[in-house]
Amino acid sequence: MTATPAIGDILTRGQVEQTAATIAAAQEPSGAIPWSVGEHTDAWNHVESAMALVVGDQREAAECAFAWVRDTQRADGSWPMKIVGGVVEDHSGETNMSAYVAVGVWHHWLVVRDEAFVRRMWPTVRRALDYVVSMQLPFGGVAWSQEWRDGHPAKVNADALLAGSSSIHHSLRAGVALAELVGESQPEWELAGGRLGHALREHRDLFLDKSTFSMDWYYPVLGGAVRGEAAYDLLAERWDTFVEPGLGIRCVSANPWVTGAETCELVLALEAIGDRERALRLLADMQHLRTDEGSYWTGYVFPDDVNWPAEQTTYTAAAVILAVDALSDGTPGADIMRGTTLAPDFAEIGLECGCSSESVAGVARRTA
């Protein structure tokens, strides 16, 4: 096992392990990792926490978390949007939540190199990504959710979220890498990834407008669809809108509220494009959210000098651990957002499948 990562002047190895222990302490007997004790579990944040457990030397807890992923997947490849104490509170399926299992399994492979684990998880990954690809819209984005009625899939909410689709782009690259590892090519995932990447680079106006949320700003970079000079330009567009020096970044542009998970995701996006100086500064800035026990408050309302909501969340702790790992190259999983170990970014596939600007715009007009 690779040693737990650290950035000495921000977080020591012992502090990172302490934070991982707070995630494990919130884990339920089923293996589920809720947002906080007594709150709901969703597949995306659960997998993110499992990844942090792998990095933070909590292997047994991580294996239990992945077992929960296998046990709770539905026949169509999705997971319920909200599970509280083993009881489903929202049966709807969200595509980016389903897709993220591929990232978690590839990350586990990078760190642990356990091929038996990958093969055990592969049917789950394959069902999840087949489900997600089936929800792709004509312009290339992926429908964000599907309602359930009477225990069965029902209406598809036929709009695409920019942040969610960006995360799916990342997941498809991880899925194709896993497919190559197990020797089962998935060309339809590659084609879907090509169309999706094109939409994320050239047609962001066709996604639902959630531009007041910082996630919509940085996620095309975090998910790998936008890189290079275009990534720097995109992050420059709203840097002053969302970044609060010394505190972190706002979750929503209009609200004086910085959140730790979003800040660390921006850290990961910056690190992925080589902007380590700003990434390190933001990681240091958000440490005011850390508690003495090693957990992290979700956010901070700075005019009122108060942590809000009054909770420490596992997904925030997980984002911190993954950010430390990326910036320190502490484990082989540090590359997970940088993406050099993933499948290619599908850019050429997007062009080969005829996803020109003109054709996509035409589809958008015909389906509006």
Secondary structure, 3 states (H helix, E strand, C coil): CCCCCCECCCECHHHHHHHHHHHHHHCCCCCCCCCCCCCCECHHHHHHHHHHHHHCCCHHHHHHHHHHHHHHCCCCCCCEEEEECCEEEEEEEEHHHHHCHHHHHHHHHHHHCCHHHHHHHHHHHHHHHHHHHHCECCCCCEEEEEEEECCEEEEEEEEECHHHHHHHHHHHHHHHHHHHHHCCCCHHHHHHHHHHHHHHHHCHHHCCCCCCEHHHHHHHHHCCCCCCHHHHHHHHHCHHHHEECCCEEECECCCCEEEHHHHHHHHHHHHHCCCHHHHHHHHHHHHHHECCCCCEECEEECCCCEECCCCECHHHHHHHHHHHHHHHCCCHHHHCCCCCCCCCCCHHHHHHCCCCHHHHHHHHHHHC
